[in-house]
Amino acid sequence: MNNDIRKKLAIEKKRLDEINNFLIDPNNKLITDILNVVEKYGTPSEINKKSQNARKIENLMSRLSDINSPYINDLEWLIKQKNNNSFISVDEYRRKILGDKINNFNFCKDFSVTLEISACQYFSFFMKQAHQALLNKELMPGRFIRVRNMKEQEKDNDLLAMTAAMQIIGASWCETLDTKGTDGSNIHLGGPDTITGYFGGVGQPNDNSIKWIDEFLYYYTNYGVKQVLNINPGTIFLGYLLYKLGIDIEFKISVFMGNDNPFSVFWTLMAARMFSRDDGSTSLIGFNFSNSVNNQTIEFSSEIRKSLGLENFVRFEHHIFETWKSIVIQPYDRRNELLEIASKVKNISAKHEGGEIEVEKNREHPSDILDYFLIKSDIENDGLMEAHTQNYLDKHDAINNTAKALTEKGLSFIAAPNLHHRGNK
């Protein structure tokens, strides 16, 4: 009887035809609005070419040189260290942790955990991290998340420098566009006194979603920014459509989307699969779960992802630590859960948004997710830049502790590829 009932869930072809007819209808103003924004930047192939050129390290360095940026010296130092293989390799790191016990393990690359840090707000954070990692023979992350105001970092050339740095070390990175729900686009919402209004309402209201496309294409073509954070069902859908059109957008879904059960995961992945390209690829490159998920939900979600052919395309991103303030009840430490699931679920990242519990609770200024929304001048005027830098380095330390824990269990990880994975790619 159950099988007979189950068959009722099959989607009829005529329903898919209805969706297709809606999408390709020349009188569909919603799609026309998308195409009009795209047309401003060229054809999809022209747009992709502009992005590729903007992302080339020689072009980024030339632009910084033209404005006599002080970041040039830092980037040249980084290139030199990379070329000289100055950073510790994965093999060296494993031997440092395990000694002769290294021969007892057979590290499986198929289940490598990506070491992820958030948020790398300033290029100065990154450089202090790089110098520390080199000095102490530590690992740089394989993935960086950034949440700094785009216009602000464009103005002080932080965006150019960080984009160049990511090319040099071979890491993936994600930017956060300014067209988001906290930008004043919802005229009825303000600060904490209207916080309940954001429940289910943060994102891109009304025509803000079209502005989001425009903003993405601007940074995509001018700075080579390929991957952005996504927090709204509408712009997630638009990300799928842009990719289907041929524009090589990538995005990650934020923890703020609240995907906290396998059914919400299925809903999201189903749409990703429906709008995937012929090769099966999708613009959804990263999928952040809600902090409330447990390992069972992650395993169920992994089965869904695999059944839809998305295992190699969509990375599951899971918070191992969160900022000490303003997002979760502390203590929040999911490292042991990661160690349990890392050998069962492929293509997963360990996201570190906070430092170790014992470190954070004793900081005069512990990490706070609300700090991400402060402008640089306010941070400097309040004398907090040093504290924010220390918060970031605490996350770096937590990442290296996770790498150590993974290694001690014979589990693999992905650090900055061009710095550490020499001969291990």
C-alpha positions in Angstrom: 0.0 0.0 0.0 2.8 2.4 0.8 4.3 2.0 -2.6 1.0 2.8 -4.3 0.7 6.0 -2.2 4.3 6.9 -2.9 3.8 6.9 -6.6 1.3 9.7 -6.2 4.3 12.0 -5.4 5.7 11.8 -8.9 5.8 15.1 -10.8 3.8 15.0 -13.9 5.5 16.1 -17.1 2.7 18.6 -17.8 3.6 20.4 -14.6 7.2 20.7 -15.7 5.9 22.0 -19.1 3.9 24.7 -17.3 7.1 25.9 -15.5 9.1 25.9 -18.8 6.3 27.7 -20.6 6.3 30.4 -17.9 10.1 30.8 -18.0 10.4 31.2 -21.8 7.2 33.3 -22.4 8.4 36.5 -24.1 5.7 38.4 -22.3 7.1 37.3 -18.9 8.2 40.7 -17.4 10.0 39.0 -14.5 12.4 37.2 -16.8 12.7 40.2 -19.1 13.9 42.3 -16.2 16.6 39.8 -15.5 17.7 39.7 -19.2 17.7 43.5 -19.4 20.2 43.7 -16.5 22.4 41.0 -18.0 22.3 42.8 -21.4 23.9 45.8 -19.8 27.1 43.8 -19.3 27.1 41.9 -22.6 26.4 38.3 -23.6 27.1 35.5 -21.1 30.3 34.6 -22.8 31.5 38.2 -22.9 30.6 38.6 -19.2 32.5 35.5 -18.3 35.6 36.7 -20.3 35.5 40.1 -18.5 35.4 38.3 -15.1 38.3 35.9 -16.0 40.4 38.9 -17.1 39.6 40.9 -14.0 40.6 37.9 -11.8 44.0 37.3 -13.4 46.7 37.9 -10.9 48.8 40.0 -13.4 45.8 42.3 -14.0 45.1 42.7 -10.3 48.7 43.4 -9.5 48.8 46.0 -12.3 45.8 47.8 -11.0 47.3 47.9 -7.5 50.6 49.1 -8.9 48.9 51.9 -10.9 47.6 53.4 -7.7 50.9 52.8 -5.7 49.0 50.5 -3.3 51.0 49.5 -0.2 49.5 46.0 -0.6 51.8 45.3 -3.5 54.7 44.6 -1.2 52.6 42.2 0.8 51.4 40.3 -2.2 54.9 40.1 -3.7 56.0 38.6 -0.4 53.2 36.1 -0.5 54.1 35.1 -4.1 57.7 34.7 -3.1 56.8 32.4 -0.2 54.5 30.4 -2.3 57.1 30.0 -5.1 59.7 29.0 -2.5 57.4 26.4 -0.9 58.0 28.2 2.4 54.7 27.1 4.0 54.5 23.7 5.6 53.2 21.0 3.3 50.4 18.6 4.2 52.9 15.7 4.4 55.2 17.8 6.7 52.2 18.8 8.8 51.0 15.3 9.3 54.5 14.1 10.3 54.7 17.0 12.7 51.5 15.9 14.4 51.9 12.2 14.2 55.6 11.5 14.1 56.2 7.8 13.2 52.6 7.0 13.8 51.9 8.6 10.3 52.5 5.1 8.8 49.5 3.8 10.7 47.1 5.9 8.6 45.9 5.9 5.0 44.5 9.4 4.5 41.5 9.2 2.2 41.2 12.3 -0.1 37.6 11.4 -1.0 36.5 12.6 2.4 38.7 15.6 2.8 37.3 18.3 5.1 37.7 21.9 3.8 39.1 24.2 6.5 37.0 27.3 6.3 37.3 30.6 8.2 34.8 33.5 8.5 34.9 36.4 8.3 38.2 37.7 6.8 37.1 41.3 6.8 40.4 43.0 6.0 43.5 42.2 4.0 45.5 43.2 7.1 43.8 40.2 8.9 44.9 37.9 6.1 48.5 39.1 6.1 48.9 38.7 9.9 47.5 35.2 9.6 49.9 34.4 6.7 52.9 35.6 8.7 51.8 33.7 11.7 51.2 30.5 9.7 54.6 30.7 8.1 56.4 31.4 11.4 54.6 28.7 13.4 54.3 26.1 10.6 50.5 26.3 10.7 47.9 25.9 8.0 46.1 28.6 6.0 42.4 27.8 5.3 41.3 26.4 2.0 38.2 28.6 2.1 37.6 32.2 3.2 34.2 33.9 3.8 34.0 37.8 3.8 31.2 39.9 5.0 32.7 43.4 4.6 30.7 46.2 2.9 31.6 46.0 -0.8 31.7 49.7 -1.6 33.9 50.3 1.4 36.4 47.7 0.5 36.3 48.7 -3.2 37.2 52.3 -2.1 40.3 51.3 -0.1 41.4 48.6 -2.6 41.0 45.8 0.0 38.8 44.0 -2.6 41.6 44.0 -5.2 44.2 42.8 -2.6 42.0 40.0 -1.2 41.1 38.8 -4.7 44.7 38.7 -5.6 45.6 36.9 -2.4 43.0 34.2 -3.1 44.5 33.6 -6.6 48.0 33.3 -5.1 47.1 30.7 -2.4 44.5 28.9 -4.5 41.7 29.2 -1.9 38.0 29.6 -2.6 36.4 32.6 -1.2 33.0 34.2 -0.9 32.0 37.9 -0.8 28.7 39.4 0.6 27.0 41.9 -1.6 25.6 45.1 -0.2 22.0 44.4 -1.5 20.9 42.5 1.6 18.1 42.9 4.1 20.2 45.0 6.5 20.9 47.7 3.8 17.6 49.6 4.4 15.8 48.0 1.5 13.0 47.1 3.9 11.8 50.5 4.9 9.8 49.2 7.8 12.7 47.7 9.7 15.5 49.3 11.7 17.7 48.1 14.5 17.1 45.7 17.4 13.8 47.3 18.3 12.3 45.9 15.0 14.3 42.6 15.1 11.2 40.4 15.0 10.3 41.9 11.7 13.4 40.3 10.2 12.1 36.8 10.9 11.5 35.4 7.5 11.9 38.9 6.0 15.6 39.4 5.7 16.9 39.4 2.2 16.0 41.3 -1.0 12.4 42.7 -0.9 10.5 43.8 -4.0 12.9 45.0 -6.8 15.9 44.6 -4.6 16.5 41.1 -6.1 17.1 42.7 -9.5 19.5 45.1 -8.0 21.3 42.2 -6.5 21.9 40.8 -10.0 23.2 44.2 -11.1 25.5 44.4 -8.1 26.8 40.9 -8.7 27.5 41.4 -12.3 29.3 44.7 -11.5 31.8 43.0 -9.1 31.9 39.9 -11.3 33.1 41.8 -14.4 35.2 44.5 -12.7 36.9 42.5 -9.9 36.4 38.9 -10.9 34.3 38.2 -7.8 32.7 34.9 -8.7 31.1 33.7 -5.5 28.7 35.5 -3.2 26.7 34.8 -0.1 23.0 34.2 -0.7 20.3 34.6 2.0 17.0 34.8 0.2 14.9 32.2 -1.8 14.4 34.7 -4.6 18.1 35.5 -5.2 18.9 31.8 -4.8 16.5 31.2 -7.7 18.1 34.1 -9.6 21.5 32.6 -9.1 20.2 29.3 -10.6 18.8 31.2 -13.6 22.0 33.3 -14.2 24.0 30.1 -14.3 21.5 28.4 -16.6 21.9 31.4 -19.0 25.7 30.7 -19.1 27.1 33.1 -16.5 29.5 31.3 -14.3 28.1 32.6 -11.0 28.7 30.7 -7.8 27.0 31.2 -4.5 26.8 29.8 -1.1 23.6 29.7 1.0 24.0 31.4 4.4 23.3 29.9 7.8 20.6 32.6 8.1 18.5 30.8 5.5 17.7 28.3 8.3 17.9 25.0 6.4 17.5 22.9 9.5 15.9 19.6 8.3 16.4 17.2 5.4 13.2 18.4 3.7 14.3 22.0 3.4 17.6 20.6 2.1 15.8 18.5 -0.5 13.7 21.6 -1.6 16.8 23.6 -2.2 18.8 20.9 -3.9 15.9 19.9 -6.1 15.8 23.4 -7.6 19.6 23.3 -8.0 19.3 20.1 -9.9 16.4 21.3 -12.1 18.4 24.3 -13.2 21.8 22.6 -13.5 23.7 22.6 -16.8 24.2 19.6 -19.1 27.3 18.5 -17.2 25.3 18.4 -13.9 27.0 21.5 -12.4 25.1 24.1 -10.5 25.7 27.6 -9.3 25.0 26.4 -5.7 28.6 25.7 -4.6 28.2 25.9 -0.8 25.2 25.0 1.4 25.4 26.3 5.0 23.1 24.4 7.4 21.3 26.0 10.3 23.3 25.7 13.5 20.6 23.5 14.9 21.2 20.5 12.6 22.6 17.3 14.0 24.7 14.7 12.3 21.8 12.6 11.4 20.3 15.4 9.4 23.7 16.0 7.7 23.8 12.3 6.8 20.2 12.3 5.4 21.1 15.5 3.5 24.2 13.8 2.1 22.0 10.9 0.7 19.7 13.5 -0.9 22.6 15.3 -2.5 24.1 12.1 -3.8 20.8 10.9 -5.3 20.5 14.1 -7.2 24.0 13.9 -8.6 25.2 16.9 -6.7 27.8 15.4 -4.3 30.8 16.7 -6.2 29.2 20.1 -6.9 27.6 21.3 -3.7 29.8 21.6 -0.6 28.0 21.2 2.8 29.3 24.0 5.1 28.9 23.4 8.8 29.7 25.8 11.6 32.2 24.2 14.0 32.5 27.3 16.1 30.4 30.5 16.1 31.1 34.0 17.3 30.9 34.3 21.0 28.2 36.9 20.9 25.0 37.7 19.0 24.2 34.5 17.2 24.1 31.3 19.3 23.9 30.3 23.0 27.4 29.5 24.1 29.3 27.3 24.5 29.0 26.2 20.9 31.6 23.6 19.8 30.8 21.0 17.2 34.3 19.6 16.6 33.7 16.2 18.1 30.6 15.9 15.9 32.7 16.8 12.9 35.1 14.0 13.7 32.3 11.5 13.9 30.8 12.4 10.5 33.9 13.4 8.5 34.5 9.8 7.3 30.9 9.4 6.3 30.0 12.6 4.4 32.0 13.8 1.4 32.5 17.4 0.3 32.0 19.1 3.7 33.7 22.1 5.2 34.4 22.9 8.8 33.5 26.6 9.2 35.2 28.5 12.0 33.4 31.7 12.9 34.7 31.9 16.4 37.7 30.9 18.5 38.1 28.1 21.1 35.6 28.4 24.0 38.3 28.7 26.7 39.9 31.6 24.7 36.8 33.5 23.7 35.3 33.6 27.2 38.4 35.3 28.6 38.7 37.9 25.9 38.0 41.5 26.9 36.5 41.8 23.4 35.3 38.4 22.3 34.1 37.8 18.7 30.7 39.3 17.9 28.8 38.8 14.6 27.5 42.3 14.9 31.1 43.6 14.4 30.8 42.5 10.7 28.4 45.4 10.1 30.6 48.1 11.5 32.3 50.5 9.1 36.1 50.6 9.2 36.3 54.2 10.4 34.1 53.5 13.5 36.3 50.5 14.4 39.4 52.6 14.1 37.9 55.5 16.0 36.9 53.3 18.8 40.3 51.7 19.0 39.0 48.2 18.2 40.9 47.1 15.2 43.5 45.3 17.3 40.8 43.5 19.1 39.0 42.5 15.9 42.3 41.3 14.5 42.9 39.1 17.5 39.4 37.7 17.2 40.2 36.7 13.6 43.5 35.1 14.7 41.6 33.2 17.4 39.6 31.6 14.6 42.8 30.8 12.8 44.0 28.9 15.9 40.7 27.0 16.1 41.1 25.9 12.5 44.5 24.6 13.2 43.2 22.7 16.2 40.6 21.2 14.0 43.2 20.2 11.4 45.2 18.6 14.2 42.2 16.7 15.5 41.3 15.4 12.0 44.9 14.3 11.4 45.1 12.4 14.7 42.1 10.4 13.5 43.6 9.8 10.1 41.2 12.1 8.4 42.1 14.4 5.5 41.6 18.1 5.1 41.9 20.8 2.4 44.0 23.8 3.4 45.2 26.6 1.0 46.0 24.4 -2.0 48.9 26.4 -3.5 50.6 26.7 -0.1 50.2 23.3 1.5 49.1 20.7 -0.9 52.4 20.3 -2.8 52.2 16.8 -4.3 48.9 16.2 -2.5 46.5 17.7 -5.0 
